[in-house]
């Protein structure tokens, strides 16, 4: 998906290569859920 509002974890990690594996384990599930919530909110506003 090509969006300035929604990023997958892989895209986020690609933009921030200094994330360690330990940080990734803690961040990945949370960041992806935040992205999903933001996307759903934007879709709600557009409806």
N, CA, C, O and CB atoms as a CASP TS submission, in Angstrom:
PFRMAT TS
TARGET T0000
AUTHOR 0000-0000-0000
METHOD Language model
MODEL 1
PARENT N/A
ATOM      1  N   UNK     1       0.848  -1.171   0.000  1.00  0.00           N
ATOM      2  CA  UNK     1       0.000   0.000   0.000  1.00  0.00           C
ATOM      3  C   UNK     1       0.898   1.240   0.000  1.00  0.00           C
ATOM      4  O   UNK     1       1.908   1.291   0.702  1.00  0.00           O
ATOM      5  CB  UNK     1      -0.967  -0.005   1.226  1.00  0.00           C
ATOM      6  N   UNK     2       0.525   2.202  -0.770  1.00  0.00           N
ATOM      7  CA  UNK     2       1.312   3.416  -0.859  1.00  0.00           C
ATOM      8  C   UNK     2       0.517   4.554  -0.223  1.00  0.00           C
ATOM      9  O   UNK     2      -0.348   5.138  -0.875  1.00  0.00           O
ATOM     10  CB  UNK     2       1.680   3.740  -2.336  1.00  0.00           C
ATOM     11  N   UNK     3       0.798   4.875   1.040  1.00  0.00           N
ATOM     12  CA  UNK     3       0.038   5.876   1.769  1.00  0.00           C
ATOM     13  C   UNK     3       0.958   6.656   2.693  1.00  0.00           C
ATOM     14  O   UNK     3       1.920   6.105   3.229  1.00  0.00           O
ATOM     15  CB  UNK     3      -1.098   5.223   2.565  1.00  0.00           C
ATOM     16  N   UNK     4       0.665   7.937   2.880  1.00  0.00           N
ATOM     17  CA  UNK     4       1.453   8.713   3.836  1.00  0.00           C
ATOM     18  C   UNK     4       0.914   8.552   5.255  1.00  0.00           C
ATOM     19  O   UNK     4       1.557   8.985   6.211  1.00  0.00           O
ATOM     20  CB  UNK     4       1.460  10.192   3.442  1.00  0.00           C
ATOM     21  N   UNK     5      -0.265   7.931   5.403  1.00  0.00           N
ATOM     22  CA  UNK     5      -0.869   7.753   6.720  1.00  0.00           C
ATOM     23  C   UNK     5      -0.697   6.360   7.290  1.00  0.00           C
ATOM     24  O   UNK     5      -0.703   6.189   8.509  1.00  0.00           O
ATOM     25  CB  UNK     5      -2.316   8.073   6.651  1.00  0.00           C
ATOM     26  N   UNK     6      -0.543   5.369   6.442  1.00  0.00           N
ATOM     27  CA  UNK     6      -0.481   3.985   6.901  1.00  0.00           C
ATOM     28  C   UNK     6       0.841   3.370   6.489  1.00  0.00           C
ATOM     29  O   UNK     6       1.250   3.472   5.332  1.00  0.00           O
ATOM     30  CB  UNK     6      -1.659   3.162   6.340  1.00  0.00           C
ATOM     31  N   UNK     7       1.512   2.729   7.443  1.00  0.00           N
ATOM     32  CA  UNK     7       2.767   2.030   7.157  1.00  0.00           C
ATOM     33  C   UNK     7       2.718   0.652   7.784  1.00  0.00           C
ATOM     34  O   UNK     7       2.196   0.475   8.885  1.00  0.00           O
ATOM     35  CB  UNK     7       3.990   2.826   7.683  1.00  0.00           C
ATOM     36  N   UNK     8       3.258  -0.305   7.085  1.00  0.00           N
ATOM     37  CA  UNK     8       3.410  -1.633   7.674  1.00  0.00           C
ATOM     38  C   UNK     8       4.645  -1.606   8.568  1.00  0.00           C
ATOM     39  O   UNK     8       5.447  -0.673   8.515  1.00  0.00           O
ATOM     40  CB  UNK     8       3.529  -2.746   6.567  1.00  0.00           C
ATOM     41  N   UNK     9       4.783  -2.633   9.379  1.00  0.00           N
ATOM     42  CA  UNK     9       5.946  -2.703  10.252  1.00  0.00           C
ATOM     43  C   UNK     9       7.236  -2.753   9.437  1.00  0.00           C
ATOM     44  O   UNK     9       8.238  -2.143   9.811  1.00  0.00           O
ATOM     45  CB  UNK     9       5.851  -3.926  11.170  1.00  0.00           C
ATOM     46  N   UNK    10       7.206  -3.469   8.339  1.00  0.00           N
ATOM     47  CA  UNK    10       8.402  -3.577   7.495  1.00  0.00           C
ATOM     48  C   UNK    10       8.814  -2.210   6.944  1.00  0.00           C
ATOM     49  O   UNK    10      10.004  -1.902   6.881  1.00  0.00           O
ATOM     50  CB  UNK    10       8.152  -4.559   6.336  1.00  0.00           C
ATOM     51  N   UNK    11       7.835  -1.388   6.543  1.00  0.00           N
ATOM     52  CA  UNK    11       8.139  -0.041   6.044  1.00  0.00           C
ATOM     53  C   UNK    11       8.711   0.829   7.161  1.00  0.00           C
ATOM     54  O   UNK    11       9.671   1.570   6.954  1.00  0.00           O
ATOM     55  CB  UNK    11       6.872   0.619   5.452  1.00  0.00           C
ATOM     56  N   UNK    12       8.108   0.727   8.350  1.00  0.00           N
ATOM     57  CA  UNK    12       8.592   1.505   9.491  1.00  0.00           C
ATOM     58  C   UNK    12      10.024   1.101   9.849  1.00  0.00           C
ATOM     59  O   UNK    12      10.881   1.950  10.096  1.00  0.00           O
ATOM     60  CB  UNK    12       7.662   1.314  10.709  1.00  0.00           C
ATOM     61  N   UNK    13      10.259  -0.205   9.872  1.00  0.00           N
ATOM     62  CA  UNK    13      11.595  -0.702  10.206  1.00  0.00           C
ATOM     63  C   UNK    13      12.609  -0.294   9.138  1.00  0.00           C
ATOM     64  O   UNK    13      13.758   0.010   9.460  1.00  0.00           O
ATOM     65  CB  UNK    13      11.575  -2.234  10.363  1.00  0.00           C
ATOM     66  N   UNK    14      12.194  -0.285   7.868  1.00  0.00           N
ATOM     67  CA  UNK    14      13.081   0.145   6.791  1.00  0.00           C
ATOM     68  C   UNK    14      13.499   1.596   6.919  1.00  0.00           C
ATOM     69  O   UNK    14      14.615   1.957   6.546  1.00  0.00           O
ATOM     70  CB  UNK    14      12.418  -0.067   5.465  1.00  0.00           C
ATOM     71  N   UNK    15      12.607   2.441   7.447  1.00  0.00           N
ATOM     72  CA  UNK    15      12.914   3.851   7.653  1.00  0.00           C
ATOM     73  C   UNK    15      13.724   4.083   8.930  1.00  0.00           C
ATOM     74  O   UNK    15      14.334   5.140   9.093  1.00  0.00           O
ATOM     75  CB  UNK    15      11.631   4.658   7.702  1.00  0.00           C
ATOM     76  N   UNK    16      13.731   3.104   9.832  1.00  0.00           N
ATOM     77  CA  UNK    16      14.423   3.221  11.116  1.00  0.00           C
ATOM     78  C   UNK    16      15.309   1.999  11.334  1.00  0.00           C
ATOM     79  O   UNK    16      14.989   1.151  12.167  1.00  0.00           O
ATOM     80  CB  UNK    16      13.409   3.373  12.280  1.00  0.00           C
ATOM     81  N   UNK    17      16.410   1.894  10.605  1.00  0.00           N
ATOM     82  CA  UNK    17      17.229   0.676  10.656  1.00  0.00           C
ATOM     83  C   UNK    17      17.974   0.474  11.980  1.00  0.00           C
ATOM     84  O   UNK    17      18.551  -0.592  12.194  1.00  0.00           O
ATOM     85  CB  UNK    17      18.226   0.702   9.537  1.00  0.00           C
ATOM     86  N   UNK    18      17.976   1.460  12.862  1.00  0.00           N
ATOM     87  CA  UNK    18      18.708   1.323  14.121  1.00  0.00           C
ATOM     88  C   UNK    18      17.917   0.591  15.207  1.00  0.00           C
ATOM     89  O   UNK    18      18.374   0.513  16.347  1.00  0.00           O
ATOM     90  CB  UNK    18      19.101   2.685  14.623  1.00  0.00           C
ATOM     91  N   UNK    19      16.746   0.057  14.875  1.00  0.00           N
ATOM     92  CA  UNK    19      15.946  -0.699  15.838  1.00  0.00           C
ATOM     93  C   UNK    19      16.583  -2.065  16.044  1.00  0.00           C
ATOM     94  O   UNK    19      16.832  -2.798  15.087  1.00  0.00           O
ATOM     95  CB  UNK    19      14.471  -0.843  15.356  1.00  0.00           C
ATOM     96  N   UNK    20      16.842  -2.394  17.299  1.00  0.00           N
ATOM     97  CA  UNK    20      17.445  -3.690  17.624  1.00  0.00           C
ATOM     98  C   UNK    20      16.378  -4.780  17.618  1.00  0.00           C
ATOM     99  O   UNK    20      15.182  -4.490  17.597  1.00  0.00           O
ATOM    100  CB  UNK    20      18.152  -3.638  18.999  1.00  0.00           C
ATOM    101  N   UNK    21      16.822  -6.036  17.635  1.00  0.00           N
ATOM    102  CA  UNK    21      15.870  -7.153  17.635  1.00  0.00           C
ATOM    103  C   UNK    21      15.025  -7.162  18.905  1.00  0.00           C
ATOM    104  O   UNK    21      13.837  -7.482  18.862  1.00  0.00           O
ATOM    105  CB  UNK    21      16.613  -8.487  17.494  1.00  0.00           C
ATOM    106  N   UNK    22      15.633  -6.813  20.025  1.00  0.00           N
ATOM    107  CA  UNK    22      14.884  -6.775  21.286  1.00  0.00           C
ATOM    108  C   UNK    22      13.809  -5.692  21.234  1.00  0.00           C
ATOM    109  O   UNK    22      12.681  -5.911  21.676  1.00  0.00           O
ATOM    110  CB  UNK    22      15.837  -6.526  22.480  1.00  0.00           C
ATOM    111  N   UNK    23      14.156  -4.529  20.697  1.00  0.00           N
ATOM    112  CA  UNK    23      13.175  -3.455  20.542  1.00  0.00           C
ATOM    113  C   UNK    23      12.078  -3.874  19.568  1.00  0.00           C
ATOM    114  O   UNK    23      10.903  -3.574  19.775  1.00  0.00           O
ATOM    115  CB  UNK    23      13.857  -2.159  20.055  1.00  0.00           C
ATOM    116  N   UNK    24      12.473  -4.567  18.511  1.00  0.00           N
ATOM    117  CA  UNK    24      11.504  -5.010  17.506  1.00  0.00           C
ATOM    118  C   UNK    24      10.476  -5.952  18.110  1.00  0.00           C
ATOM    119  O   UNK    24       9.290  -5.851  17.795  1.00  0.00           O
ATOM    120  CB  UNK    24      12.217  -5.696  16.344  1.00  0.00           C
ATOM    121  N   UNK    25      10.904  -6.857  18.966  1.00  0.00           N
ATOM    122  CA  UNK    25       9.986  -7.789  19.610  1.00  0.00           C
ATOM    123  C   UNK    25       8.929  -7.052  20.419  1.00  0.00           C
ATOM    124  O   UNK    25       7.767  -7.459  20.446  1.00  0.00           O
ATOM    125  CB  UNK    25      10.751  -8.752  20.507  1.00  0.00           C
ATOM    126  N   UNK    26       9.331  -5.961  21.083  1.00  0.00           N
ATOM    127  CA  UNK    26       8.393  -5.204  21.899  1.00  0.00           C
ATOM    128  C   UNK    26       7.538  -4.251  21.073  1.00  0.00           C
ATOM    129  O   UNK    26       6.363  -4.045  21.376  1.00  0.00           O
ATOM    130  CB  UNK    26       9.140  -4.430  22.954  1.00  0.00           C
ATOM    131  N   UNK    27       8.122  -3.674  20.038  1.00  0.00           N
ATOM    132  CA  UNK    27       7.449  -2.626  19.276  1.00  0.00           C
ATOM    133  C   UNK    27       6.524  -3.131  18.182  1.00  0.00           C
ATOM    134  O   UNK    27       5.453  -2.558  17.982  1.00  0.00           O
ATOM    135  CB  UNK    27       8.460  -1.738  18.673  1.00  0.00           C
ATOM    136  N   UNK    28       6.894  -4.169  17.477  1.00  0.00           N
ATOM    137  CA  UNK    28       6.177  -4.585  16.266  1.00  0.00           C
ATOM    138  C   UNK    28       4.674  -4.770  16.478  1.00  0.00           C
ATOM    139  O   UNK    28       3.889  -4.189  15.729  1.00  0.00           O
ATOM    140  CB  UNK    28       6.765  -5.870  15.750  1.00  0.00           C
ATOM    141  N   UNK    29       4.247  -5.548  17.458  1.00  0.00           N
ATOM    142  CA  UNK    29       2.791  -5.738  17.607  1.00  0.00           C
ATOM    143  C   UNK    29       2.073  -4.442  17.960  1.00  0.00           C
ATOM    144  O   UNK    29       0.973  -4.189  17.470  1.00  0.00           O
ATOM    145  CB  UNK    29       2.505  -6.784  18.678  1.00  0.00           C
ATOM    146  N   UNK    30       2.685  -3.627  18.801  1.00  0.00           N
ATOM    147  CA  UNK    30       2.050  -2.375  19.221  1.00  0.00           C
ATOM    148  C   UNK    30       1.978  -1.378  18.075  1.00  0.00           C
ATOM    149  O   UNK    30       0.939  -0.756  17.853  1.00  0.00           O
ATOM    150  CB  UNK    30       2.808  -1.761  20.394  1.00  0.00           C
ATOM    151  N   UNK    31       3.074  -1.224  17.350  1.00  0.00           N
ATOM    152  CA  UNK    31       3.095  -0.266  16.251  1.00  0.00           C
ATOM    153  C   UNK    31       2.095  -0.661  15.169  1.00  0.00           C
ATOM    154  O   UNK    31       1.409   0.202  14.622  1.00  0.00           O
ATOM    155  CB  UNK    31       4.503  -0.163  15.659  1.00  0.00           C
ATOM    156  N   UNK    32       2.004  -1.933  14.859  1.00  0.00           N
ATOM    157  CA  UNK    32       1.071  -2.362  13.824  1.00  0.00           C
ATOM    158  C   UNK    32      -0.365  -2.126  14.277  1.00  0.00           C
ATOM    159  O   UNK    32      -1.203  -1.727  13.469  1.00  0.00           O
ATOM    160  CB  UNK    32       1.288  -3.845  13.479  1.00  0.00           C
ATOM    161  N   UNK    33      -0.663  -2.363  15.547  1.00  0.00           N
ATOM    162  CA  UNK    33      -2.033  -2.120  16.011  1.00  0.00           C
ATOM    163  C   UNK    33      -2.353  -0.627  16.004  1.00  0.00           C
ATOM    164  O   UNK    33      -3.488  -0.249  15.714  1.00  0.00           O
ATOM    165  CB  UNK    33      -2.233  -2.698  17.426  1.00  0.00           C
ATOM    166  N   UNK    34      -1.375   0.234  16.318  1.00  0.00           N
ATOM    167  CA  UNK    34      -1.594   1.681  16.252  1.00  0.00           C
ATOM    168  C   UNK    34      -1.848   2.123  14.814  1.00  0.00           C
ATOM    169  O   UNK    34      -2.703   2.974  14.568  1.00  0.00           O
ATOM    170  CB  UNK    34      -0.384   2.437  16.834  1.00  0.00           C
ATOM    171  N   UNK    35      -1.118   1.555  13.874  1.00  0.00           N
ATOM    172  CA  UNK    35      -1.320   1.890  12.469  1.00  0.00           C
ATOM    173  C   UNK    35      -2.725   1.483  12.019  1.00  0.00           C
ATOM    174  O   UNK    35      -3.391   2.220  11.293  1.00  0.00           O
ATOM    175  CB  UNK    35      -0.255   1.205  11.593  1.00  0.00           C
ATOM    176  N   UNK    36      -3.165   0.302  12.458  1.00  0.00           N
ATOM    177  CA  UNK    36      -4.502  -0.161  12.105  1.00  0.00           C
ATOM    178  C   UNK    36      -5.568   0.770  12.690  1.00  0.00           C
ATOM    179  O   UNK    36      -6.538   1.106  12.011  1.00  0.00           O
ATOM    180  CB  UNK    36      -4.720  -1.603  12.601  1.00  0.00           C
ATOM    181  N   UNK    37      -5.391   1.184  13.944  1.00  0.00           N
ATOM    182  CA  UNK    37      -6.354   2.094  14.563  1.00  0.00           C
ATOM    183  C   UNK    37      -6.387   3.435  13.840  1.00  0.00           C
ATOM    184  O   UNK    37      -7.466   3.984  13.616  1.00  0.00           O
ATOM    185  CB  UNK    37      -6.015   2.304  16.039  1.00  0.00           C
ATOM    186  N   UNK    38      -5.239   3.965  13.474  1.00  0.00           N
ATOM    187  CA  UNK    38      -5.178   5.226  12.751  1.00  0.00           C
ATOM    188  C   UNK    38      -5.866   5.099  11.398  1.00  0.00           C
ATOM    189  O   UNK    38      -6.635   5.979  11.011  1.00  0.00           O
ATOM    190  CB  UNK    38      -3.724   5.672  12.572  1.00  0.00           C
ATOM    191  N   UNK    39      -5.601   4.026  10.681  1.00  0.00           N
ATOM    192  CA  UNK    39      -6.233   3.797   9.402  1.00  0.00           C
ATOM    193  C   UNK    39      -7.747   3.719   9.540  1.00  0.00           C
ATOM    194  O   UNK    39      -8.476   4.328   8.758  1.00  0.00           O
ATOM    195  CB  UNK    39      -5.697   2.529   8.774  1.00  0.00           C
ATOM    196  N   UNK    40      -8.222   2.971  10.535  1.00  0.00           N
ATOM    197  CA  UNK    40      -9.662   2.855  10.757  1.00  0.00           C
ATOM    198  C   UNK    40     -10.285   4.207  11.110  1.00  0.00           C
ATOM    199  O   UNK    40     -11.395   4.504  10.669  1.00  0.00           O
ATOM    200  CB  UNK    40      -9.945   1.844  11.869  1.00  0.00           C
ATOM    201  N   UNK    41      -9.595   5.020  11.889  1.00  0.00           N
ATOM    202  CA  UNK    41     -10.086   6.346  12.231  1.00  0.00           C
ATOM    203  C   UNK    41     -10.199   7.234  11.005  1.00  0.00           C
ATOM    204  O   UNK    41     -11.193   7.941  10.842  1.00  0.00           O
ATOM    205  CB  UNK    41      -9.179   6.992  13.254  1.00  0.00           C
ATOM    206  N   UNK    42      -9.193   7.205  10.142  1.00  0.00           N
ATOM    207  CA  UNK    42      -9.234   7.991   8.918  1.00  0.00           C
ATOM    208  C   UNK    42     -10.369   7.533   8.018  1.00  0.00           C
ATOM    209  O   UNK    42     -11.050   8.359   7.410  1.00  0.00           O
ATOM    210  CB  UNK    42      -7.905   7.897   8.179  1.00  0.00           C
ATOM    211  N   UNK    43     -10.578   6.232   7.927  1.00  0.00           N
ATOM    212  CA  UNK    43     -11.694   5.718   7.124  1.00  0.00           C
ATOM    213  C   UNK    43     -13.022   6.156   7.720  1.00  0.00           C
ATOM    214  O   UNK    43     -13.962   6.456   6.984  1.00  0.00           O
ATOM    215  CB  UNK    43     -11.636   4.180   7.029  1.00  0.00           C
ATOM    216  N   UNK    44     -13.110   6.196   9.043  1.00  0.00           N
ATOM    217  CA  UNK    44     -14.332   6.661   9.719  1.00  0.00           C
ATOM    218  C   UNK    44     -14.599   8.124   9.372  1.00  0.00           C
ATOM    219  O   UNK    44     -15.744   8.500   9.120  1.00  0.00           O
ATOM    220  CB  UNK    44     -14.212   6.486  11.261  1.00  0.00           C
ATOM    221  N   UNK    45     -13.557   8.950   9.358  1.00  0.00           N
ATOM    222  CA  UNK    45     -13.722  10.361   9.036  1.00  0.00           C
ATOM    223  C   UNK    45     -14.158  10.574   7.589  1.00  0.00           C
ATOM    224  O   UNK    45     -14.887  11.517   7.282  1.00  0.00           O
ATOM    225  CB  UNK    45     -12.431  11.106   9.299  1.00  0.00           C
ATOM    226  N   UNK    46     -13.706   9.697   6.714  1.00  0.00           N
ATOM    227  CA  UNK    46     -14.034   9.834   5.288  1.00  0.00           C
ATOM    228  C   UNK    46     -15.441   9.335   4.957  1.00  0.00           C
ATOM    229  O   UNK    46     -15.990   9.671   3.908  1.00  0.00           O
ATOM    230  CB  UNK    46     -13.017   9.075   4.449  1.00  0.00           C
ATOM    231  N   UNK    47     -16.018   8.539   5.845  1.00  0.00           N
ATOM    232  CA  UNK    47     -17.338   7.945   5.558  1.00  0.00           C
ATOM    233  C   UNK    47     -18.460   8.932   5.782  1.00  0.00           C
ATOM    234  O   UNK    47     -19.627   8.594   5.588  1.00  0.00           O
ATOM    235  CB  UNK    47     -17.568   6.715   6.422  1.00  0.00           C
TER
END
